[in-house]
Amino acid sequence: MSPLTALLARGPGAPPLWRPAPRPGEASWLTDRRREATRWAEGHGFPTTKHEDWRYTRLDDLLEIPFEPAGPASSAAEVADEVAAEVAAGLGPHAGGPRLVFVNGHLVAERPEAAGPAPGAQVGSLARALEQTAWSERLQSLWAPARAGYDHAFRALNDALAADGAFIVVPAGCAVERPIELVFVSASGGPPVLASPRSVVLAGPESQVRVVEVYAGAGEGPVLTNAFTQVVVGPGASVSHYKVQAEGTSSFHLSSLEVRPAEASRFSSWLVALGGRVARHEVGVRLGAPGAAVSLDGLFLPAGSQHHDNPVRVDHMAANCTSHQLYKGIMADQASGVFNGHVVVHEGSLGTDAHQVNKNLLLSEHAQAYTRPRLEIFADDVACTHGAAVGHLDDDALFYLRSRGIPEARARALLVGGFAEEVLARLPAGPLEAYARALVRARLGAEEGSGRPSEAP
Amino acid sequence: MTTTLDGAQVAELASREYQYGFVSDIDTDLAPKGLSEDVIRLISEKKEEPGWLLQWRLNAYRHWLTMAEPTWQNVTYGPVDYNDIIYYAAPKASKKKPSSLDEVDPELRAMFDKLGISLAEQERLTGVAVDAVVDSVSVATTFQRELAKVGVIFCSMSEAVRRYPDLVRAYLGSVVPYRDNFFATLNSAVFTDGSFCYVPKGVRCPMELSTYFRINAAGTGQFERTLIVAEDGASVSYLEGCTAPMRDDNQLHAAVVELVAMEGASIKYSTVQNWYPGDADGKGGIYNFVTKRGRCAGAGSKISWTQVETGSAVTWKYPGVVLQGEGSVGEFYSVALSAHHQQADTGTKMVHIGKGTRSTIVSKAISAGQGQNTYRGLVKVLRSAEGARNHTRCDSLLIGPRCGAHTFPYIEVKHPSAQVEHEATTSKVSEDQLFYCRQRGISEEEATSMIVNGFCREVFRELPMEFAVEAQRLLSVSLEGAVG
């Protein structure tokens, strides 16, 4: 059985996925693209560890599960509501920005901005936008034709299956003051579910917007979240993207964030990853116009037998762009973490300034770290650096703290917390920061309970 | 194709041929073009090899037939027709072995002199024992007697196979097994000669050992095999230098170097590689696809690779160290220059197995013209390697807008007490430094050469003195015409 068939093993009577039926009211281009994408996925198959970008991430378990694409009405919707409420509570007395809640990739609740939306700004469902002719045409360019190729079959699968997600438009010169919160709940009452949310952020020239994506899980059954977010940053615009991935450990999370910054724009992304049995968060930035700057940060904390993979690719294709990456991993128990950074400076991209840093902390004897910071440079007037490190807690620092009467568990927590702080500190103060800190603290606190790594079996 | 024989039959047949001795009455200096079991038998026959070695070659060949040429490397080159290569070539002078330098073919000596590596001068001035390999057969071996006094065996691989078969058999393929990779397997099947060095227990080799490989008959690939074994507490420093005359055809060079260091032993292996890189348009040049690996088998052993790679159209090699012994040390120092259309995909592999093993990697890559330079390194810390330590530093220098420098480190850590660091920078020659030099009347080319040499100093420092001088000169010569 081919992996694709295994993944999409379907019940009797279900329409064959490789020829998706047009959805009611769907534009014909979309039907075509979806069909092309399925065909592409079928033709190329799912990535294996033989693929350089998937070298350390085994998908065998995942491909054995017969996932079923999620429909708009989910049986687990009620559980999901609870989780959404929990997340909302965690995000605290919220900042008053708009909030959308999705269950398995479909919008279930939305709360508009308390103070009324910024003039011209739009925050809503992608499914709805696709129904409107004007937006549908605009969105067509974001569904790349299959002939352009996909990075891997999961991207193609999202193109084929995505029906809904967030759709955010910020007009020129508009500054959306409060962060836009997107809560994605993956929920399964039993049968394995494949959720394919797709979100689009269109930031007009000189605009400003902050988008928060929170992924949480509910229910016992396995869910595969195959999410895709596209961000188009207009000239001189500034976009910040924050993502908290805290799904359950029975779910799989594969996501992709694609960014297209225009001239002199600013983009920053920030990730904290805690959940998922296998979680892969891919970031791809194509710096195609001069003077743009991007900053990509991440903190991943796999524990138990979790596996976290973080492929980050930045393509410098224009002059005078700056990119900065800081990814930190804290691996506990038998967990493994991967950083797979790739910076390509294309010919003619003079004045490029690219920096890439990955640091990993191994907390237990069986934790593993794989890091692969890659630089590919085809221009000479550039300054590029990368650094990677894998280590354990500094014994001297631990001794220093203990010699001052701090119990070992506390001392370790302090040091690990300090290690994480570098990334956490880059978050703007506010409810999101508090929420992220609480999650990280809870994760690291749980580590301390398991005793010294040297005593672990 | 010949009918397939089983292993025992082949071995029997091979040893019988050896018994009768075929070497003296073979006039042909070249094997027929192409690769087949017959060619391998011919090579083995000519070299008077024992049956087990022929069998080993044939095993490699049969395995090679099942392998596909790898494509993951970051270099491109035209397809290699393995049946258009002459796998064995012997220089005319090889029938009778010269006992001293005076007996060496004067034309060959003139060629050495032209290349600036006069055997006579080396012998007289530096006291370096030279085992010069011209097209697969050792032409001259010097200082052997001096070395023999302290028990060091240093001879050509063919001689070692004849005189010390047990030693060769014990270590050949112990670091790079014949199934290792496409080119190493090919080498195992057809290797013609190379150097063998054995340093017995507790002996410090009294002189630097050196071999010059040349490629001088058109259309012959070179498949060298080098094996260096240092017993407990022994130490040896080995230099390998390469130059090749101008040649239009692409020539494949697929050598294998194996190093074995026992307890407390240390091996230092230095290479200056300056094979024909092709002309300014990227035509011709050597394909240098080499497998080099050392095994720190004993506790506290040390293997150090130093390489200066300025030649070859395509260089593709990763001298590595398998750090098995507790507290063993691996080092890799490299300068790789790709100018004009040269391509290099080189780096190292450090595999930490033993407790407290340490490794250091310093790589300096220089790209000029349309050269493409890739550093690819693997640092792997296995679960058993408690307290392993690695530090990697790789810097790239870009000269000109059309060259490329790429860094692909792979770090895989499975023990929490390991400490692994990697840092890399890529930049061009600083405008300020150039301006400063030019202000003081130094031409741009000269200034660039100075800056590049300074950039590489960290690695040159690791080279034996005479090589350091040669390396600096090489770098300046190789950069000529690629700057400005």
HADDOCK unambig.tbl for C-alpha pairs under 7 A between the chains (distance, minus, plus):
assign (segid A and resid 347 and name CA) (segid B and resid 402 and name CA) 6.90 0.50 0.50
assign (segid A and resid 362 and name CA) (segid B and resid 416 and name CA) 4.91 0.50 0.50
assign (segid A and resid 363 and name CA) (segid B and resid 416 and name CA) 6.48 0.50 0.50
assign (segid A and resid 364 and name CA) (segid B and resid 416 and name CA) 6.12 0.50 0.50
assign (segid A and resid 365 and name CA) (segid B and resid 415 and name CA) 5.92 0.50 0.50
assign (segid A and resid 365 and name CA) (segid B and resid 416 and name CA) 5.49 0.50 0.50
assign (segid A and resid 366 and name CA) (segid B and resid 414 and name CA) 6.70 0.50 0.50
assign (segid A and resid 366 and name CA) (segid B and resid 415 and name CA) 6.81 0.50 0.50
assign (segid A and resid 367 and name CA) (segid B and resid 414 and name CA) 6.46 0.50 0.50
assign (segid A and resid 367 and name CA) (segid B and resid 416 and name CA) 6.90 0.50 0.50
assign (segid A and resid 368 and name CA) (segid B and resid 413 and name CA) 5.61 0.50 0.50
assign (segid A and resid 368 and name CA) (segid B and resid 414 and name CA) 4.69 0.50 0.50
assign (segid A and resid 369 and name CA) (segid B and resid 412 and name CA) 5.89 0.50 0.50
assign (segid A and resid 369 and name CA) (segid B and resid 413 and name CA) 5.16 0.50 0.50
assign (segid A and resid 369 and name CA) (segid B and resid 414 and name CA) 6.72 0.50 0.50
assign (segid A and resid 370 and name CA) (segid B and resid 411 and name CA) 5.42 0.50 0.50
assign (segid A and resid 370 and name CA) (segid B and resid 412 and name CA) 4.44 0.50 0.50
assign (segid A and resid 370 and name CA) (segid B and resid 413 and name CA) 6.26 0.50 0.50
assign (segid A and resid 371 and name CA) (segid B and resid 410 and name CA) 6.09 0.50 0.50
assign (segid A and resid 371 and name CA) (segid B and resid 411 and name CA) 5.01 0.50 0.50
assign (segid A and resid 371 and name CA) (segid B and resid 412 and name CA) 6.57 0.50 0.50
assign (segid A and resid 372 and name CA) (segid B and resid 408 and name CA) 6.76 0.50 0.50
assign (segid A and resid 372 and name CA) (segid B and resid 409 and name CA) 5.43 0.50 0.50
assign (segid A and resid 372 and name CA) (segid B and resid 410 and name CA) 4.78 0.50 0.50
assign (segid A and resid 372 and name CA) (segid B and resid 411 and name CA) 6.16 0.50 0.50
assign (segid A and resid 373 and name CA) (segid B and resid 408 and name CA) 6.64 0.50 0.50
assign (segid A and resid 373 and name CA) (segid B and resid 409 and name CA) 6.30 0.50 0.50
assign (segid A and resid 374 and name CA) (segid B and resid 407 and name CA) 5.32 0.50 0.50
assign (segid A and resid 374 and name CA) (segid B and resid 408 and name CA) 4.59 0.50 0.50
assign (segid A and resid 374 and name CA) (segid B and resid 409 and name CA) 6.48 0.50 0.50
assign (segid A and resid 375 and name CA) (segid B and resid 406 and name CA) 5.18 0.50 0.50
assign (segid A and resid 375 and name CA) (segid B and resid 407 and name CA) 4.83 0.50 0.50
assign (segid A and resid 375 and name CA) (segid B and resid 408 and name CA) 6.56 0.50 0.50
assign (segid A and resid 376 and name CA) (segid B and resid 405 and name CA) 6.09 0.50 0.50
assign (segid A and resid 376 and name CA) (segid B and resid 406 and name CA) 4.11 0.50 0.50
assign (segid A and resid 376 and name CA) (segid B and resid 407 and name CA) 6.31 0.50 0.50
assign (segid A and resid 377 and name CA) (segid B and resid 404 and name CA) 5.13 0.50 0.50
assign (segid A and resid 377 and name CA) (segid B and resid 405 and name CA) 4.98 0.50 0.50
assign (segid A and resid 377 and name CA) (segid B and resid 406 and name CA) 5.63 0.50 0.50
assign (segid A and resid 378 and name CA) (segid B and resid 402 and name CA) 6.47 0.50 0.50
assign (segid A and resid 378 and name CA) (segid B and resid 403 and name CA) 5.76 0.50 0.50
assign (segid A and resid 378 and name CA) (segid B and resid 404 and name CA) 4.10 0.50 0.50
assign (segid A and resid 378 and name CA) (segid B and resid 405 and name CA) 6.53 0.50 0.50
assign (segid A and resid 379 and name CA) (segid B and resid 401 and name CA) 5.07 0.50 0.50
assign (segid A and resid 379 and name CA) (segid B and resid 402 and name CA) 6.28 0.50 0.50
assign (segid A and resid 379 and name CA) (segid B and resid 403 and name CA) 6.63 0.50 0.50
assign (segid A and resid 379 and name CA) (segid B and resid 404 and name CA) 6.51 0.50 0.50
assign (segid A and resid 380 and name CA) (segid B and resid 398 and name CA) 5.09 0.50 0.50
assign (segid A and resid 380 and name CA) (segid B and resid 399 and name CA) 6.28 0.50 0.50
assign (segid A and resid 380 and name CA) (segid B and resid 400 and name CA) 5.89 0.50 0.50
assign (segid A and resid 380 and name CA) (segid B and resid 401 and name CA) 5.01 0.50 0.50
assign (segid A and resid 380 and name CA) (segid B and resid 427 and name CA) 6.67 0.50 0.50
assign (segid A and resid 380 and name CA) (segid B and resid 428 and name CA) 5.39 0.50 0.50
assign (segid A and resid 381 and name CA) (segid B and resid 427 and name CA) 6.77 0.50 0.50
assign (segid A and resid 381 and name CA) (segid B and resid 428 and name CA) 5.81 0.50 0.50
assign (segid A and resid 382 and name CA) (segid B and resid 427 and name CA) 5.42 0.50 0.50
assign (segid A and resid 382 and name CA) (segid B and resid 428 and name CA) 6.73 0.50 0.50
assign (segid A and resid 383 and name CA) (segid B and resid 426 and name CA) 5.92 0.50 0.50
assign (segid A and resid 383 and name CA) (segid B and resid 427 and name CA) 4.91 0.50 0.50
assign (segid A and resid 384 and name CA) (segid B and resid 425 and name CA) 5.55 0.50 0.50
assign (segid A and resid 384 and name CA) (segid B and resid 426 and name CA) 4.95 0.50 0.50
assign (segid A and resid 384 and name CA) (segid B and resid 427 and name CA) 6.45 0.50 0.50
assign (segid A and resid 385 and name CA) (segid B and resid 424 and name CA) 5.38 0.50 0.50
assign (segid A and resid 385 and name CA) (segid B and resid 425 and name CA) 4.13 0.50 0.50
assign (segid A and resid 385 and name CA) (segid B and resid 426 and name CA) 6.12 0.50 0.50
assign (segid A and resid 386 and name CA) (segid B and resid 423 and name CA) 5.68 0.50 0.50
assign (segid A and resid 386 and name CA) (segid B and resid 424 and name CA) 5.18 0.50 0.50
assign (segid A and resid 386 and name CA) (segid B and resid 425 and name CA) 6.44 0.50 0.50
assign (segid A and resid 387 and name CA) (segid B and resid 422 and name CA) 5.28 0.50 0.50
assign (segid A and resid 387 and name CA) (segid B and resid 423 and name CA) 4.12 0.50 0.50
assign (segid A and resid 387 and name CA) (segid B and resid 424 and name CA) 6.16 0.50 0.50
assign (segid A and resid 388 and name CA) (segid B and resid 421 and name CA) 5.66 0.50 0.50
assign (segid A and resid 388 and name CA) (segid B and resid 422 and name CA) 4.85 0.50 0.50
assign (segid A and resid 388 and name CA) (segid B and resid 423 and name CA) 6.33 0.50 0.50
assign (segid A and resid 389 and name CA) (segid B and resid 420 and name CA) 5.29 0.50 0.50
assign (segid A and resid 389 and name CA) (segid B and resid 421 and name CA) 4.18 0.50 0.50
assign (segid A and resid 389 and name CA) (segid B and resid 422 and name CA) 6.02 0.50 0.50
assign (segid A and resid 390 and name CA) (segid B and resid 419 and name CA) 5.66 0.50 0.50
assign (segid A and resid 390 and name CA) (segid B and resid 420 and name CA) 4.96 0.50 0.50
assign (segid A and resid 390 and name CA) (segid B and resid 421 and name CA) 6.45 0.50 0.50
assign (segid A and resid 391 and name CA) (segid B and resid 416 and name CA) 6.44 0.50 0.50
assign (segid A and resid 391 and name CA) (segid B and resid 417 and name CA) 6.56 0.50 0.50
assign (segid A and resid 391 and name CA) (segid B and resid 418 and name CA) 5.74 0.50 0.50
assign (segid A and resid 391 and name CA) (segid B and resid 419 and name CA) 4.45 0.50 0.50
assign (segid A and resid 391 and name CA) (segid B and resid 420 and name CA) 6.31 0.50 0.50
assign (segid A and resid 392 and name CA) (segid B and resid 416 and name CA) 5.52 0.50 0.50
assign (segid A and resid 392 and name CA) (segid B and resid 417 and name CA) 5.63 0.50 0.50
